[in-house]
Amino acid sequence: MLSVLKRVAPLLIVTIFIISSNNAIAQRWEIGGLLGGTNYLGDISKEPTLSKTHIGINLWGRYNISRHFSYRFGAAFGQISGADSLQPATELRGLTFKSNIWELTNIIEFHFRPFGLSHPQNKKSSFYVFTGINAFYFNPKAKFNNTWVSLQPLATEGQNLNGGKGKYSRVSVSIPIGAGYKFKFSPKWILGFEVGYRKTYTDYLDDVSGNYPDLVELRTTNGAAAAALSDPSSINAGAGEIRSAKNDMRGDPHLKDWYVFAGITLTYRIEPIYCAFPPKTRRFHNVD
């Protein structure tokens, strides 16, 4: 995944450089952000759960390429969580998690009505859609002995046992897919609402993807916390009753996880900067 980021980063830098070097009107630039909620879809929750909505924030800069297209870059922070106890189909499994999401956004917007640049024929409002490619960091945690512990180092699915595939990366990329509505209530200020789903290329936002490992071996190698959080439904894993068997289905590796940012947006349109003095003009004199 780091190799993907290494390929994406130069493209993003070049894009920003080209845009920044453009000497067009300064009103192409905007700054703003989103304040709202975050949620998640994955192996612990197949759809967003209202009770698991957390506060999310997104700050950005926007460059209006044309009256219909804009480029947006920035950073976002939110939290996602899930619990099997909220889903009757998986209640007995007993898994739970929470994770912070730190995101770098790289998005192209399309406005259905002319809106991007300041223009006499522009509309005061428009619906828009967007997509792009983002990079993000996550770190799923669960509670063990009343303490929140990071799950990735514990290898709860036995990733480090018997020549396993190794622990998953906590850095990944996502494809944002979303829509919103903007309304310009003054020459400089724009209010709106936006919903953006992120299709990720990891199945471990919730630390759940494949099959159960041998819990006795996991406890011996990775510790009591790893075994207990791998299968909370087991009683005294490694010493007493174990409800799951090695290679029993724990998650679905064929379905990648998603997370969502949604909320109110507020944007400030930077006014053009005019030169204080008019350019010098060349004067011609008649020569006799």
C-alpha contacts under 8 A as a table, 3 or more apart, distances in Angstrom:
res1	aa1	res2	aa2	distance
1	M	4	V	5.12
1	M	5	L	6.56
1	M	169	S	7.36
1	M	171	V	7.10
1	M	172	S	5.99
1	M	173	V	7.70
2	L	5	L	5.03
2	L	6	K	6.20
2	L	171	V	7.38
2	L	172	S	7.69
3	S	6	K	5.03
3	S	7	R	6.43
4	V	7	R	5.22
4	V	8	V	6.24
5	L	8	V	4.95
5	L	9	A	5.84
5	L	135	A	7.32
5	L	173	V	7.64
6	K	9	A	5.45
6	K	10	P	7.12
7	R	10	P	6.29
7	R	11	L	7.18
8	V	11	L	5.37
8	V	12	L	6.34
9	A	12	L	5.14
9	A	13	I	6.19
10	P	13	I	5.05
10	P	14	V	6.07
11	L	14	V	5.20
11	L	15	T	6.10
12	L	15	T	5.08
12	L	16	I	6.23
12	L	106	N	7.62
13	I	16	I	5.24
13	I	17	F	6.13
14	V	17	F	5.01
14	V	18	I	6.13
15	T	18	I	5.27
15	T	19	I	6.26
16	I	19	I	5.14
16	I	20	S	5.93
17	F	20	S	5.06
17	F	21	S	6.04
18	I	21	S	5.26
18	I	22	N	6.57
19	I	22	N	5.41
19	I	63	Y	7.60
20	S	23	N	7.94
23	N	26	A	7.95
24	A	28	R	7.69
25	I	28	R	6.15
25	I	272	P	5.96
25	I	273	I	7.92
26	A	29	W	5.99
26	A	270	I	6.70
26	A	271	E	6.33
26	A	272	P	4.43
26	A	273	I	6.36
27	Q	30	E	7.39
27	Q	117	L	7.14
27	Q	118	S	6.96
27	Q	269	R	6.47
27	Q	270	I	5.26
27	Q	271	E	5.05
27	Q	272	P	5.01
28	R	62	R	7.99
28	R	63	Y	5.47
28	R	64	N	4.81
28	R	65	I	7.20
28	R	116	G	7.64
28	R	117	L	6.08
28	R	118	S	7.89
28	R	269	R	7.91
28	R	270	I	7.58
29	W	61	G	7.30
29	W	62	R	5.72
29	W	63	Y	4.73
29	W	64	N	6.39
29	W	269	R	6.44
29	W	270	I	5.77
30	E	61	G	5.78
30	E	62	R	4.95
30	E	63	Y	6.45
30	E	267	T	6.58
30	E	268	Y	5.57
30	E	269	R	4.45
30	E	270	I	5.54
31	I	59	L	7.90
31	I	60	W	5.90
31	I	61	G	4.50
31	I	62	R	6.08
31	I	267	T	5.68
31	I	268	Y	5.39
31	I	269	R	6.69
31	I	270	I	7.61
32	G	59	L	5.97
32	G	60	W	5.52
32	G	61	G	6.47
32	G	62	R	7.95
32	G	265	T	7.29
32	G	266	L	5.54
32	G	267	T	4.00
32	G	268	Y	5.92
33	G	57	I	7.29
33	G	58	N	5.17
33	G	59	L	4.17
33	G	60	W	5.68
33	G	265	T	5.62
33	G	266	L	5.75
33	G	267	T	6.49
34	L	56	G	7.94
34	L	57	I	5.56
34	L	58	N	4.89
34	L	59	L	6.54
34	L	262	A	7.86
34	L	263	G	6.02
34	L	264	I	5.53
34	L	265	T	4.32
34	L	266	L	6.59
35	L	55	I	7.56
35	L	56	G	6.07
35	L	57	I	4.79
35	L	58	N	6.68
35	L	262	A	7.83
35	L	263	G	5.40
35	L	264	I	5.56
35	L	265	T	6.56
36	G	55	I	5.74
36	G	56	G	5.30
36	G	57	I	6.47
36	G	261	F	7.26
36	G	262	A	5.57
36	G	263	G	3.81
36	G	264	I	6.13
37	G	53	T	5.96
37	G	54	H	5.21
37	G	55	I	4.45
37	G	56	G	4.74
37	G	57	I	7.77
37	G	78	G	7.65
37	G	260	V	7.99
37	G	261	F	5.93
37	G	262	A	5.46
37	G	263	G	6.13
38	T	53	T	5.57
38	T	54	H	5.21
38	T	55	I	6.10
38	T	56	G	5.42
38	T	78	G	6.03
38	T	79	Q	6.39
38	T	80	I	6.38
38	T	259	Y	7.16
38	T	260	V	5.27
38	T	261	F	4.72
38	T	262	A	6.50
39	N	48	P	5.78
39	N	49	T	7.25
39	N	52	K	6.66
39	N	53	T	5.21
39	N	54	H	6.78
39	N	79	Q	7.55
39	N	80	I	5.39
39	N	81	S	7.39
39	N	259	Y	5.67
39	N	260	V	5.11
39	N	261	F	6.98
40	Y	45	S	7.31
40	Y	47	E	7.19
40	Y	48	P	5.58
40	Y	49	T	7.90
40	Y	80	I	5.91
40	Y	81	S	7.09
40	Y	82	G	7.81
40	Y	257	D	7.63
40	Y	258	W	5.72
40	Y	259	Y	4.15
40	Y	260	V	5.99
41	L	44	I	7.66
41	L	45	S	5.39
41	L	46	K	5.14
41	L	47	E	5.05
41	L	48	P	5.82
41	L	257	D	5.84
41	L	258	W	5.03
41	L	259	Y	6.10
42	G	45	S	5.24
42	G	46	K	5.36
42	G	47	E	7.51
42	G	203	D	7.59
42	G	205	L	7.66
42	G	206	D	7.14
42	G	255	L	7.67
42	G	256	K	7.04
42	G	257	D	4.64
42	G	258	W	6.44
43	D	46	K	6.33
43	D	206	D	7.25
43	D	208	V	6.31
43	D	209	S	7.11
43	D	251	G	5.82
43	D	252	D	6.73
43	D	257	D	7.54
44	I	82	G	5.93
44	I	83	A	6.19
44	I	84	D	5.76
44	I	87	Q	7.96
44	I	90	T	7.67
44	I	95	L	7.29
44	I	96	T	7.45
44	I	206	D	7.09
44	I	208	V	7.70
45	S	48	P	6.84
45	S	49	T	7.35
45	S	82	G	6.23
45	S	83	A	7.38
45	S	84	D	7.46
45	S	87	Q	7.22
48	P	52	K	7.70
48	P	53	T	7.96
49	T	52	K	5.37
49	T	53	T	6.81
50	L	53	T	5.41
52	K	80	I	7.25
52	K	81	S	6.08
52	K	82	G	6.56
53	T	80	I	7.26
54	H	78	G	7.00
54	H	79	Q	5.88
54	H	80	I	6.69
55	I	78	G	6.18
55	I	79	Q	7.08
56	G	76	A	7.47
56	G	77	F	5.79
56	G	78	G	4.20
56	G	79	Q	6.95
56	G	261	F	6.69
56	G	262	A	7.90
57	I	76	A	5.62
57	I	77	F	5.46
57	I	78	G	6.41
58	N	74	G	7.35
58	N	75	A	5.85
58	N	76	A	4.06
58	N	77	F	6.43
59	L	74	G	5.61
59	L	75	A	5.57
59	L	76	A	6.24
60	W	72	R	6.55
60	W	73	F	5.49
60	W	74	G	4.01
60	W	75	A	6.46
61	G	72	R	5.79
61	G	73	F	5.59
61	G	74	G	6.10
62	R	70	S	6.69
62	R	71	Y	5.63
62	R	72	R	4.35
62	R	73	F	6.52
63	Y	70	S	5.63
63	Y	71	Y	5.16
63	Y	72	R	6.39
64	N	67	R	7.17
64	N	69	F	6.31
64	N	70	S	4.25
64	N	71	Y	6.34
64	N	116	G	5.26
64	N	117	L	6.14
65	I	68	H	7.78
65	I	69	F	5.49
65	I	70	S	5.13
65	I	71	Y	6.83
65	I	116	G	7.37
65	I	117	L	7.88
66	S	69	F	5.19
66	S	70	S	6.80
66	S	116	G	5.87
66	S	117	L	6.15
67	R	111	H	7.76
67	R	114	P	4.92
67	R	115	F	5.25
67	R	116	G	4.10
67	R	117	L	5.01
67	R	122	N	7.72
68	H	109	E	8.00
68	H	110	F	5.53
68	H	111	H	4.76
68	H	112	F	6.80
68	H	113	R	6.79
68	H	114	P	5.49
68	H	115	F	6.27
68	H	116	G	5.68
69	F	108	I	7.08
69	F	109	E	5.60
69	F	110	F	4.79
69	F	111	H	6.33
69	F	116	G	6.57
70	S	108	I	5.81
70	S	109	E	5.05
70	S	110	F	6.69
70	S	116	G	6.60
71	Y	106	N	7.71
71	Y	107	I	5.89
71	Y	108	I	4.67
71	Y	109	E	6.27
72	R	105	T	7.43
72	R	106	N	6.01
72	R	107	I	5.03
72	R	108	I	6.21
72	R	109	E	7.51
73	F	104	L	7.49
73	F	105	T	5.16
73	F	106	N	4.73
73	F	107	I	6.30
74	G	104	L	5.88
74	G	105	T	5.10
74	G	106	N	7.05
75	A	102	W	7.50
75	A	103	E	5.52
75	A	104	L	4.55
75	A	105	T	5.67
76	A	101	I	7.88
76	A	102	W	5.97
76	A	103	E	4.94
76	A	104	L	6.47
76	A	105	T	7.27
77	F	100	N	7.37
77	F	101	I	5.61
77	F	102	W	4.85
77	F	103	E	6.29
78	G	100	N	5.88
78	G	101	I	5.21
78	G	102	W	6.92
78	G	261	F	7.98
79	Q	98	K	7.17
79	Q	99	S	5.65
79	Q	100	N	4.32
79	Q	101	I	5.66
80	I	98	K	5.69
80	I	99	S	5.43
80	I	100	N	6.43
80	I	101	I	7.38
80	I	259	Y	7.53
81	S	96	T	7.61
81	S	97	F	5.49
81	S	98	K	4.02
81	S	99	S	6.26
81	S	206	D	7.66
82	G	96	T	5.67
82	G	97	F	5.63
82	G	98	K	6.59
82	G	206	D	7.63
83	A	86	L	5.86
83	A	87	Q	7.59
83	A	94	G	7.43
83	A	95	L	6.03
83	A	96	T	4.25
83	A	97	F	6.64
84	D	87	Q	5.33
84	D	88	P	7.68
84	D	90	T	5.41
84	D	91	E	4.78
84	D	92	L	7.53
84	D	93	R	6.67
84	D	94	G	5.40
84	D	95	L	5.42
84	D	96	T	6.22
85	S	88	P	7.06
85	S	90	T	7.30
85	S	91	E	4.61
85	S	92	L	7.66
85	S	94	G	6.46
85	S	95	L	7.94
86	L	91	E	6.89
87	Q	90	T	5.62
87	Q	91	E	5.67
88	P	91	E	5.10
89	A	92	L	7.98
90	T	93	R	5.46
90	T	94	G	7.33
91	E	94	G	5.76
92	L	233	S	6.68
93	R	231	D	7.11
93	R	232	P	7.03
93	R	233	S	5.77
94	G	231	D	7.42
94	G	232	P	5.57
94	G	233	S	5.73
95	L	229	L	7.42
95	L	230	S	7.97
95	L	231	D	7.31
95	L	232	P	6.45
96	T	142	A	6.23
96	T	206	D	7.95
97	F	140	P	6.14
97	F	141	K	5.37
97	F	142	A	4.78
97	F	143	K	7.88
97	F	206	D	6.03
97	F	207	D	7.86
98	K	140	P	5.52
98	K	141	K	5.38
98	K	142	A	6.59
98	K	206	D	7.31
99	S	138	F	6.14
99	S	139	N	5.28
99	S	140	P	4.39
99	S	141	K	6.09
99	S	205	L	7.45
99	S	206	D	7.68
100	N	138	F	5.76
100	N	139	N	6.36
100	N	140	P	7.49
101	I	136	F	6.70
101	I	137	Y	5.83
101	I	138	F	4.99
101	I	139	N	7.69
102	W	136	F	5.39
102	W	137	Y	5.16
102	W	138	F	6.70
103	E	134	N	6.90
103	E	135	A	5.81
103	E	136	F	4.16
103	E	137	Y	6.51
104	L	134	N	5.70
104	L	135	A	5.29
104	L	136	F	6.11
105	T	133	I	7.18
105	T	134	N	4.85
105	T	135	A	6.90
106	N	132	G	5.75
106	N	133	I	5.64
106	N	134	N	5.50
107	I	130	F	6.60
107	I	131	T	5.55
107	I	132	G	4.35
107	I	133	I	6.64
107	I	134	N	7.75
107	I	176	P	7.56
108	I	130	F	5.56
108	I	131	T	5.67
108	I	132	G	5.82
109	E	128	Y	6.62
109	E	129	V	5.79
109	E	130	F	4.33
109	E	131	T	6.85
110	F	128	Y	5.40
110	F	129	V	5.47
110	F	130	F	6.19
111	H	114	P	6.67
111	H	115	F	6.62
111	H	116	G	7.48
111	H	126	S	6.23
111	H	127	F	6.05
111	H	128	Y	4.34
111	H	129	V	6.83
112	F	126	S	6.21
112	F	127	F	5.85
112	F	128	Y	5.81
113	R	122	N	7.81
113	R	123	K	6.64
113	R	125	S	7.64
113	R	126	S	5.38
113	R	127	F	7.29
114	P	117	L	7.92
114	P	121	Q	7.65
114	P	122	N	5.07
114	P	123	K	5.87
114	P	126	S	7.60
115	F	118	S	7.49
115	F	122	N	5.37
115	F	123	K	5.78
115	F	124	K	7.15
115	F	125	S	7.09
115	F	126	S	6.75
117	L	122	N	7.65
118	S	122	N	6.89
119	H	122	N	5.26
123	K	126	S	7.10
124	K	183	F	5.85
124	K	184	K	5.20
124	K	185	F	7.59
125	S	181	Y	7.35
125	S	182	K	5.32
125	S	183	F	4.28
125	S	184	K	6.13
126	S	181	Y	5.81
126	S	182	K	5.46
126	S	183	F	6.84
127	F	179	A	7.38
127	F	180	G	5.74
127	F	181	Y	4.34
127	F	182	K	6.39
128	Y	179	A	5.55
128	Y	180	G	5.35
128	Y	181	Y	6.11
128	Y	182	K	7.86
129	V	177	I	7.74
129	V	178	G	5.71
129	V	179	A	4.15
129	V	180	G	6.39
130	F	176	P	7.29
130	F	177	I	6.00
130	F	178	G	5.45
130	F	179	A	6.13
131	T	175	I	6.70
131	T	176	P	4.98
131	T	177	I	4.93
131	T	178	G	6.77
132	G	175	I	5.86
132	G	176	P	5.79
132	G	177	I	7.72
133	I	173	V	6.94
133	I	174	S	5.89
133	I	175	I	4.85
133	I	176	P	6.48
134	N	173	V	5.50
134	N	174	S	5.16
134	N	175	I	6.25
134	N	176	P	7.09
135	A	171	V	7.36
135	A	172	S	5.89
135	A	173	V	4.36
135	A	174	S	6.28
136	F	171	V	5.83
136	F	172	S	5.63
136	F	173	V	6.02
136	F	174	S	7.47
137	Y	170	R	5.67
137	Y	171	V	4.58
137	Y	172	S	6.54
138	F	170	R	5.38
138	F	171	V	6.65
138	F	205	L	6.82
139	N	150	S	6.62
139	N	151	L	7.62
139	N	152	Q	7.32
139	N	170	R	6.18
139	N	205	L	7.52
140	P	150	S	6.00
140	P	151	L	5.86
140	P	152	Q	7.09
140	P	205	L	6.30
140	P	206	D	5.84
140	P	207	D	6.26
141	K	148	W	5.98
141	K	149	V	5.25
141	K	150	S	4.39
141	K	151	L	5.28
142	A	148	W	5.30
142	A	149	V	5.67
142	A	150	S	6.80
142	A	151	L	6.78
142	A	229	L	7.32
143	K	146	N	5.70
143	K	147	T	5.15
143	K	148	W	4.26
143	K	149	V	6.14
144	F	147	T	5.25
144	F	148	W	6.25
144	F	149	V	6.76
144	F	225	A	6.49
144	F	228	A	7.95
144	F	229	L	7.40
150	S	153	P	6.57
150	S	154	L	7.49
151	L	154	L	5.31
151	L	155	A	6.81
151	L	156	T	6.90
151	L	207	D	6.71
151	L	226	A	7.76
152	Q	155	A	5.52
152	Q	156	T	7.42
152	Q	167	K	6.70
152	Q	168	Y	7.10
152	Q	170	R	7.96
152	Q	207	D	7.02
153	P	167	K	7.36
154	L	222	N	6.14
154	L	223	G	7.94
154	L	225	A	7.57
154	L	226	A	5.12
155	A	158	G	5.26
155	A	159	Q	5.46
155	A	160	N	6.58
155	A	167	K	6.21
155	A	222	N	7.57
155	A	226	A	6.91
156	T	159	Q	7.41
156	T	207	D	7.76
156	T	213	P	7.78
156	T	218	L	7.72
156	T	226	A	5.34
156	T	227	A	6.76
156	T	229	L	6.84
156	T	230	S	4.76
157	E	208	V	7.89
157	E	210	G	7.08
157	E	211	N	6.47
157	E	212	Y	5.61
157	E	213	P	5.44
157	E	230	S	6.57
158	G	161	L	5.24
158	G	164	G	7.18
158	G	212	Y	7.62
158	G	213	P	5.27
158	G	214	D	7.71
158	G	218	L	6.37
159	Q	164	G	4.84
159	Q	165	K	5.61
159	Q	166	G	4.84
159	Q	167	K	5.59
160	N	163	G	6.44
160	N	164	G	5.06
160	N	165	K	6.90
160	N	166	G	5.15
160	N	167	K	6.68
161	L	164	G	5.35
161	L	218	L	7.67
163	G	166	G	7.88
168	Y	204	Y	7.49
169	S	172	S	7.13
172	S	200	T	7.35
172	S	201	Y	6.68
172	S	202	T	6.80
173	V	200	T	6.07
173	V	201	Y	6.25
174	S	198	R	5.65
174	S	199	K	5.24
174	S	200	T	4.18
174	S	201	Y	6.31
175	I	198	R	5.44
175	I	199	K	5.06
175	I	200	T	6.45
176	P	196	G	6.26
176	P	197	Y	5.67
176	P	198	R	4.44
176	P	199	K	6.39
177	I	196	G	5.65
177	I	197	Y	5.23
177	I	198	R	6.23
177	I	199	K	7.56
178	G	194	E	7.38
178	G	195	V	5.54
178	G	196	G	4.04
178	G	197	Y	5.85
179	A	194	E	5.89
179	A	195	V	5.75
179	A	196	G	6.54
180	G	192	G	7.09
180	G	193	F	5.44
180	G	194	E	4.06
180	G	195	V	6.24
181	Y	192	G	5.29
181	Y	193	F	5.45
181	Y	194	E	6.56
182	K	190	I	6.49
182	K	191	L	5.77
182	K	192	G	4.28
182	K	193	F	6.86
183	F	190	I	5.51
183	F	191	L	5.26
183	F	192	G	5.91
184	K	187	P	6.98
184	K	188	K	7.72
184	K	189	W	5.98
184	K	190	I	4.25
184	K	191	L	6.31
185	F	189	W	6.15
185	F	190	I	6.03
185	F	191	L	7.11
186	S	189	W	5.23
186	S	190	I	7.15
187	P	269	R	7.76
188	K	268	Y	5.56
188	K	269	R	4.74
188	K	270	I	6.96
188	K	271	E	7.39
189	W	266	L	7.28
189	W	267	T	5.78
189	W	268	Y	4.85
189	W	269	R	6.20
190	I	266	L	5.76
190	I	267	T	5.00
190	I	268	Y	6.48
190	I	269	R	7.69
191	L	264	I	7.49
191	L	265	T	5.76
191	L	266	L	4.77
191	L	267	T	6.53
192	G	264	I	5.78
192	G	265	T	4.86
192	G	266	L	6.42
193	F	262	A	7.66
193	F	263	G	5.75
193	F	264	I	4.54
193	F	265	T	5.54
194	E	262	A	5.52
194	E	263	G	5.65
194	E	264	I	6.52
194	E	265	T	6.93
195	V	260	V	7.41
195	V	261	F	6.09
195	V	262	A	4.23
195	V	263	G	6.69
196	G	260	V	5.72
196	G	261	F	5.27
196	G	262	A	6.04
197	Y	258	W	6.95
197	Y	259	Y	6.04
197	Y	260	V	4.52
197	Y	261	F	6.57
198	R	258	W	5.47
198	R	259	Y	5.28
198	R	260	V	5.93
199	K	256	K	7.60
199	K	257	D	6.88
199	K	258	W	4.98
199	K	259	Y	7.15
200	T	203	D	7.83
200	T	256	K	6.38
200	T	257	D	5.87
200	T	258	W	5.68
200	T	259	Y	7.85
201	Y	256	K	6.17
201	Y	257	D	7.47
202	T	205	L	6.95
202	T	256	K	5.70
202	T	257	D	6.36
203	D	206	D	7.63
203	D	207	D	7.56
203	D	208	V	6.98
203	D	209	S	5.65
203	D	253	P	6.52
203	D	255	L	6.96
203	D	256	K	4.56
203	D	257	D	5.17
204	Y	207	D	4.31
204	Y	208	V	5.58
204	Y	209	S	6.19
204	Y	257	D	7.20
205	L	208	V	7.61
205	L	257	D	6.44
208	V	250	R	6.88
208	V	251	G	5.50
209	S	250	R	6.75
209	S	251	G	4.37
209	S	252	D	5.39
209	S	253	P	4.85
210	G	249	M	6.45
210	G	250	R	5.61
210	G	251	G	4.88
210	G	252	D	5.90
210	G	253	P	5.41
211	N	246	K	7.40
211	N	247	N	4.88
211	N	248	D	5.40
211	N	249	M	4.56
211	N	250	R	4.64
211	N	251	G	6.47
212	Y	215	L	7.70
212	Y	230	S	7.29
212	Y	231	D	7.79
212	Y	244	S	6.99
212	Y	245	A	6.80
212	Y	246	K	5.35
212	Y	247	N	5.12
212	Y	248	D	5.44
212	Y	249	M	6.40
212	Y	250	R	5.61
213	P	217	E	7.97
213	P	218	L	6.93
213	P	245	A	7.51
213	P	246	K	4.81
213	P	247	N	6.07
214	D	217	E	5.41
214	D	218	L	6.08
214	D	245	A	6.80
214	D	246	K	4.73
214	D	247	N	7.86
215	L	218	L	4.80
215	L	219	R	5.91
215	L	227	A	5.56
215	L	230	S	7.88
215	L	237	A	6.51
215	L	238	G	6.24
215	L	242	I	7.82
215	L	246	K	7.47
216	V	219	R	5.21
216	V	220	T	6.25
216	V	227	A	7.62
216	V	237	A	6.82
216	V	238	G	4.37
216	V	239	A	7.91
217	E	220	T	5.08
217	E	221	T	6.07
217	E	238	G	7.95
218	L	221	T	5.21
218	L	222	N	5.51
218	L	223	G	6.92
218	L	226	A	6.80
218	L	227	A	5.84
219	R	222	N	5.48
219	R	223	G	4.54
219	R	224	A	5.08
219	R	225	A	7.67
219	R	226	A	6.39
219	R	227	A	5.04
219	R	237	A	7.54
219	R	238	G	6.48
220	T	223	G	5.83
220	T	224	A	7.71
222	N	225	A	7.83
222	N	226	A	5.91
222	N	227	A	7.73
223	G	226	A	5.58
223	G	227	A	6.79
224	A	227	A	5.34
224	A	228	A	6.08
224	A	237	A	7.86
225	A	228	A	5.16
225	A	229	L	5.95
226	A	229	L	5.39
226	A	230	S	5.90
227	A	230	S	5.07
227	A	231	D	6.46
227	A	237	A	6.29
227	A	238	G	7.85
228	A	231	D	5.57
228	A	232	P	5.24
228	A	234	S	7.39
228	A	236	N	7.76
228	A	237	A	6.34
229	L	232	P	5.38
231	D	234	S	5.74
231	D	244	S	7.22
232	P	235	I	7.70
233	S	243	R	6.83
234	S	237	A	5.76
234	S	241	E	6.37
234	S	242	I	4.81
234	S	243	R	5.12
234	S	244	S	7.08
235	I	240	G	6.26
235	I	241	E	5.27
235	I	242	I	6.14
235	I	243	R	7.71
236	N	239	A	5.52
236	N	240	G	5.15
236	N	241	E	6.49
236	N	242	I	7.50
237	A	240	G	6.11
237	A	241	E	6.67
237	A	242	I	5.76
238	G	241	E	7.82
238	G	242	I	7.25
242	I	245	A	7.49
244	S	248	D	6.51
245	A	248	D	5.54
249	M	252	D	7.55
252	D	255	L	6.02
253	P	256	K	7.05
275	C	278	P	6.84
